[in-house]
Amino acid sequence: MSREEILAYLGADWDRVKILIRSHLHTDVPLLEQTNERILSHAGKMLRPVVGLLIAHAISRPTEDSICYAAAAELLHNATLIHDDVADESSERRGIPTLSALLGPGPAVLVGDYWLARAVDLVVRTAHRDVAISSFAKTLTDLAEGEMLQLEKASSCDTTEEDYLRIIFCKTASLFRASTETAAFSVDASPERLEAAKAYGTALGIAFQIKDDILDYVGTDALGKPVGVDLKEQKITLPLLAALSGSPDEARIRQLVREIPEHPENCATVSAFVRERDGIELAARKLSEWVERAERALDTFSDGTAKEALIEIARYNQWRQV
């Protein structure tokens, strides 16, 4: 099932989400309006609102709240990307210059704040606002904690697999979970289906980030950022963790990672170590386990197009190259 077929299935609901995002960002400040248009023209896959709408369809019929939460998830996602690019001093995302590179970090932060504020404004207007506010607020907390934990571990280079899973849950899976959780709330899902929606979002988000981390070793710049960035930033992700497991060279490799700022040539040595120890293949096995978890979480839903699409999105992580 292709992305085009999924969007065709969502039909008018998908159109309403896109219209709501654009209309809710409208401003009479020309520079901000132009900047918003630029971001929207490079919006990426918009996977979080797609998944949210599919969950609503799998349970019942999407409501006005379903549309609002799908739009809010996309606004929140882009706000965090803009802020991340400032924090990481990134010059490029999705193959184009970042706002921070174009406008400077200060204006970029203000644009990110604007998108975040518009997301909040959408959520507070809804019938299920109390639970939705709690869900999205938890996500923002997770995002901040994940960034700080990743920063701490990049300095110490003592990341464990437990640390890694917490980081990628906070930084990536938490917003996928919020997207599926609020979608379930929006259609008054039963407790069983609410938990299933949350479990699916969590597993999907973790699988998504594991795949990104694999691609950082073996992908191409088509991913939207240069490959090899994680190691340069001293981030120990799953391919390296898998290679380190049981290795007598663990202490030496971690020391090489610590010394990357002074010795960037260490990146090549560490990357070769990952390949020699089958780190990519081992990480791919973990990815498959999380994809299977996402699929199993959908067992409580009735068979149909929405469920089929959700399964296909989970499986997409196993073969995508961008």
N, C-alpha and C positions, 0 to 999 in steps of 0.2 A: 504494500500500500504506500504510494508515494506521498510526498508532502502536498502536492497539488490535489490529490484525491482526498486527503484529509481536510484540507481547507475547503474543498468543494462540498464535502459532507457537512462541515460547520456552517457553510453558507452565510445566511443573513446575520447569524450571531457573530461570525468573524468580522463581517463588515461593520457591525455595530461597535465592536471593540476598537477597531482601527479609527472609526469616526470619533468615538469618545476620547481616545487618547489625543488625537489632533485638536479637537475642540477644547479640551480641558487644558491644553498647553498654550492656547492662544493668548497673546499679550499685545498691547499697543506700544510696547518698547521695541523699536525696529531691530536693534542689535540682538536682543533676546529672541525675537520671533525668527530672525534669519538663522540664528544658532540652532534653535529648536528644529527648524526645517532641515537643516544640515544633518542633525542627528537622526531624524525620522527617515531621511533618504538613505541611510546606511544602518537600518534597524536590525539586520541579522535575521535569524530564523524565528525570533519571537516565540521560542519554545514554551516558555512558562505560561503565557496566556493560552496557547494552544492546548497544553496539557490540562489546564484548569477547565476550559470549556468541555474537553472530552470527558473529564471526570463528571461534570454536571450532567452531560448527556447520558453517560453510562448509568447514572443513578435515577435520573428523572428528566425533566425539561428545564433548560437554563432559565433563570429568572433575571430581573433587572440587577439584582445583587450579583449574580454570576458574571454578568457583563462588567460591572464596576470592579469586581475583584480581579478579573482577568486583566483589565486595563491598568489597575493599580499595581499589579505585580510587574508589568512591563515598565511602568514609570519608575518604580522602586529599583528594578534591576539596572536600568540605565543610569539612575542617580548614583548607585554604588560603583558602577563602572567608571563614571566620570571622576568620582572621588578617588578610586583606586589608581587611576592613571596619574593623578596629582601626587598621591603618596608614593607611588613607584617611580615617579619621574619618567613615565613611559612617553615615547615620542610617536608611537604608532599603535593603532588598534583596527582590526578588520581591514588592514591594508591601506589605511588612510591616516593622516596626522591626527593626533588626539587634540581635544579642545585645549588641554594644557599647553601643548606645543604651539597651537595657533594663537590663543588669546592670552596665555600666561596662567600660572596656577591660581591666582586670586580670582579672576573672572570664571575660570572653570569650576572652582568650588561653588561660586554663586549660582551657576547654571545647575549644578548637581543639587544644590539646596532647593532650587525652584522646582525641579522635577520631583524631589522628595515631598515638598509641600503640596504639590498638586495631587500626588498619590494619596496623601493623608486626607486631603479635602474630599476626594472621591469616596474613601472608606467611611468617613463620618456621616455621610448622607444616606447610608444604607440601613435597611431594617435589622440586619444582623451585625451592626457596627461594634457592639461590645466584644463579641468573640473575635471578630475580624481585626479590630484594633489590637487585641491581645496577641493574636497570631503574628501580625506584621511587626509589632513591637518586639516580640521574642526574636524574630528574624533579624531585626536591626541590632539587637543585643548580641546575637550569635555572630553576626558579621564583624562587629567590632572586636569581640573576644577572639575570633578566629584570626583576624589580621594581627592582633597583638601577640598571640601565641606563636604564629608563624614567624613574626619578627624575632621573638625571643629564641626560638629554635634555630633560626638562621644564624644567630650569633653564637649559640653554644654548639651547634651541629651534633646534638645528641638525640635527634628525633627518633622516636620509636614508632612502630606501626600503630599503636594506640594513639599517640600524639597525632600522627598523620591523619587517621580517620576522624579524629575530633576536628582538626583543622579543615578538612574538606567538607565535613558536615556543616560546620559553621559558615564557611565561605561560599559554598555552592549548594549543598543539599537543603539547607534551611529554607531558602527561598522557593525551591521546588516543593518542599513540604508545605509551606505556607500557601502556595498556589493551589495545591490539591486539597488541603484542609479547608480553605475558605470556599472553594468551589463546592465541597461537600456540605458545608454549613449553609451555603446559599440555597440549596434545594432541600434543606431539612432532612439530611441523610440519617439513617438509623445509626446507633452507636457502632454497630459492627462495620457498616460501610464507611463511616467516618474514620475509624482506625485503619481500615484497608486503604483508604485514600491517602492517609498520612504515611503509611508504610510504603506505598507505591512511590510517592513523591520523594521520600528519603532515599530509597534504593536507587531510583532513577538518577537523582542528583549525585549520589556517590559514584555510580557507574559513569556518569557524564564526566566528572572530574578526573577519575582514574584514566579514562580514555584521553583526556587532554594532557595528562601527565605522561602518558605513553607517547603521545604525538610529539611532546617536547623533545623526546629522544630520537624519534624516527620519522617525524612528519616533515612537512615543507612549510615555507613561509605563507602558503595559502591559508594556514590556520588563522591568520590575522595578526600574528606577531612573529618575530623571528624565533626559530627553533633554538634550543639550548639555553633559553633565558633562565630557567629554574636553577640550573647549576651555577650560572654566573651570579645569581642572587643567593647562592648557598642554601637553596631549598632542597631538602632531602625528601624526595617523593617515592612513590611505591616501586618503580623500577629499580632504583638504587637500594631501597630497603630490602627488596626481594633478593637482590644480588648479595647484599651484606649478610643475609641470614646464613649462619653456619660457616661463614668465611673466616679463616685465620688472619686475613688481612683487614678485618673490620677497623681496627684502631688506626692503621696506616691510612686507609681510604678516608675515614672521617677527618683525620688531620689534614689530608690534602684538600678536602672541602673547606676546612677552616682557613686555609692559606690562599684560597682562590683570589681574594681582593689584591693580595701582593703578587700572586703567581697565577694569572688567568690561564696559563698553559696547562694547569692542573685539570681543567675541564676535559681536555682530550683524554688524559689518563683515566679519569673517573668514568667517562663515557665508555672507554674501551673495556674497563673492568665490568661495567653493567652488561655489555654485550657478551663478554667471555663467560660470565656467570649466569647467562640466560635470564637476566633481570626483566627483559621485555616480555618474554614468554611467560614467566611466572606471574608478572603483573596482569597479563592478559587472562590468565586463569582466574585470578581474583575478580577481574572485571566480569567474567562470565558468571561467577557466583552471584554478584550483585544484580546482574541482568535477570538471572533466574529468580532472585528474591522479588524483584519488581513484578515479574510475571505471576508468581505465586500469590502476591498480595491482591491480585485481581480475581482470584478464584470466587470470591463472594459476589461478583458482579455477573449479571446475565450476559450470555453470549450476544454479540451484535457488532455493528460497525464501530461504535465508540470503543468497546473493549478491544476489538481487533487493532484499532489504530494505536491505542495505548501500548499494546504488546509490541507492535511494530516499532514504535518510538524507542522503547527500551532496547530492543534488539539492534536498532540502528547504531548504538554505541559500540557494537562489536566490530563493525566494518567501516564506519565513517573515517574519512581522511582529513576532514576539516572541522 
